[in-house]
Amino acid sequence: MQHKKPKKTDGSLIYLSATPNKKMRQDIAQKKLTASILPARYHGYALPEPKAMWAGDWRNAIIKRQKKAVIYKEINHLIQAHRRFLVFVPNIELMVNFSAYLKEIFPQCSFTSVSSEDEQRKKKVESMRDETYQFMLTTTILERGVTFRDIDVLVIGAEDRTFTEAALIQIAGRAGRHRDFPTGEVLFLHHGQTKALKSAIRQIKKMNRLARERGLLINQ
């Protein structure tokens, strides 16, 4: 939401955004809006570029508890690799069902789930930061404003309309934020790619390309 306070007639408005919308990008391209773009992170490493992977009917796999489905195989892969990770799920109901089954098939793992309706969400996020949990299931509540030390990211159902282009870019940005662990895997599991999904990946790659062209990356 924009907050417009009184300004002089010849004053200027300054916008700061990690995910400028399509209209703003068009205005910049048409030189209707002057922009200063900072395409690199403070630690000089490239943004993790998401990989899109077809996961079949992931929703049915959650509801019918299909253990051999791609979504469970990918989670098992990260568990076996001893990675810590976030799993983004489109809505709370699916997340609750998903979490219940994961507890059955991965009883050895310490994990939790968090949403806007969870009164313990702040405590759980702190526990994840303290590395009490190996992974955390979440809705888009954690798409921004949180940093974990060494993390990978899975998005279940990345084609769901809950995951807008801006949301997917922010979600991908959860990986590689820490200066000591500036890399991470980001996987968009989908049942058909959307414009938002493709555009999010394209925008992230564009930022990395600009950063390389400007010599801002230490891992050129």
N, C-alpha and C positions, 0 to 999 in steps of 0.2 A: 504494500500500500504506500502511495506517495503522500507525503505531508508537505503541502505548500504553504509556507509562511510568507508574510508580506516582504517584498523586496523592491529595490529601486527599479524604475522603468528600464534602465540600462543594465540591470543586474543580470546575473547568470545562475542557472540551476545546474548543480553537479550531481550526477548519478553514479553510484558505486555498486557494481553488480558482478558476481561470479558467473551469472547465467543470464546475460542480456536476452530479451525475447526477440522474436522474429522481426517485429516492427523496428526495434532499436537497431538490429543488425542491418536492416534495409536502409534505414536513415543514415547509418555510418557509411555504407557502401555508396549511397547517393550524395554523400557529403552534406547532408542536411543536419548531421550531428557530428561534432568533433569528438574523437575518442582517443584516449591514451590506453593502449592495451598492454598489460603485463602478463605474458604467456607462460612464465616460469615460476616455480615455487622457490621459496627462500633458500632451500638447500641445494638448488642447482640440478636436481634430477628431474627427468621427464615425468609427466603425469602418467599413471598406469593406464594403458589403453585397453578397454574392455574387449573381451572376446564374446561373440554371439554364438550360442550353441543350441541347436534344436533339441528340445526335451520331450517332444510328443505331448500327449494330453496330461500335463503335469497336475492339473486340477483334479482329474479323475484318479490320478495316482495317489493323491493325498486322501481323497474321500474313500477310495476303495483299498487303500493301504497296500499298494503294489510295490513290494520290497525291491523288485528288480528294475524299477523305473530309473531313468537317468538322474533324476533329482537326488535319489538316495545314493546312487553310485558316486556322484560327485561329492556329496557330503562325506561319504565313507573314505573317499580318496584323500580329502583334506585331514580327516581324523587320523588316518594311517600315516600321513606325512607329518603329523604332530604340528599342524598349523593351527593358528587361532584365526577365527573368521566370524563375519557377520552374515546372516541370512535374511534378506529382505523378502517379505511376503505381502501380497496385495491388500489383504484385509485381516481383521482380528479373528474372525470365525475360522478362516482357513489356517491361520497361524496356530490357533489353539488345537485344532485337529492334527496338524502337522507335528506340533510339539509332543502331543500325547503318543503318537506312533514312534517318533524318534526315541522317546524314552524306553520304548519296548525293544527296539532293535539295536540301540546303542546304550545299554544300561551302564556301561563303564565310563561314559562321558559325563563331564560336569558342564551343563549348559542351562540356559534359562531363556525366557521370552519376555518381551516388553512392548507395551503399547501406550497410547494416550490414556487409556482407561485403567492402567495399572498404578495403584497408589504407591507401590514400591519401586517405581521406575528409576528414580534418582539413585536409590541405594543399589539397584541392580547394575546400573551403568557404572557406578563407582567400583563395584565388585569386578566388572569386566575390565575396567582400567587396571585394577590391582591384579589381574590375571587369575582370578578365582575360577572363572569359567573358561573352557576351551572355545566355546562359541555362543552366540546369542542370536535368537530369532527376533525380528523386529518388523514393525510396519514402517511407513515413511517418517515416523517420528524421529528417527536417527539419521535422516538424510543429510543433516547439516548440524554444525555447532558442537561436534564431539570429535575428539582425537584419541585413538588408541595406539599403543606403541608399535606393534608389529601385527598387521592384520591383512587378511584377504577378504574379498567380498563376493557373495553369491546373490543374484537377484532371481527369485523364483517367479516365473510368469512375467518376464520383462515386457511382454506385449500388452499386458493389462493397462487399461487407460488410466489407472491410478498412477502409473509410472510415466509421467510426462517427460519431455526432453530435458527440461530443467531438473526434474527430480532425479533422472538417471545420471546426469552429469554430477550432481551433488553427491549421489550415492557412490559413484565411482571414485569420487574425491576422498572417500573415507580411507582408501588404501594409500600407503606411501607418504603419509603426512609427517611422520616423525623423522627428524634429521638422522638418527641412528639406523632407521629402517625405512629408507626412502622409496622402496619398491614394494610391489604387492600384486597379486593376481585379482582381476575383476572379471567375473563371468556372468553374462546375461543369458539365463536359461529361458527359452521361449517356445511357444507353439505357433510360430509365424511372426516374422519380423514386421514391425510397424515403422511409419515415418519417424516417429519420435525416437525409437530405438536406433535406427540408422543415423539420424541426425545427431544424436548424442555422441555416438562413436566418432562421427565425422568431425564434430566440433572439438573433441578432445585431441584427435590427431592433428587438427589444424593448429591448435595451441602449441603442441609439441614441435610442429614444423616451424612455426614462427620463432619459437625459443631457440631452435637450432640455427636458424638463419641469422639470428641476432647474437649468437655466441653466448647464450645465457646458460647453457647446460654444461656441466663438468663431465658428463658421460656422453659426449658427442658421438 
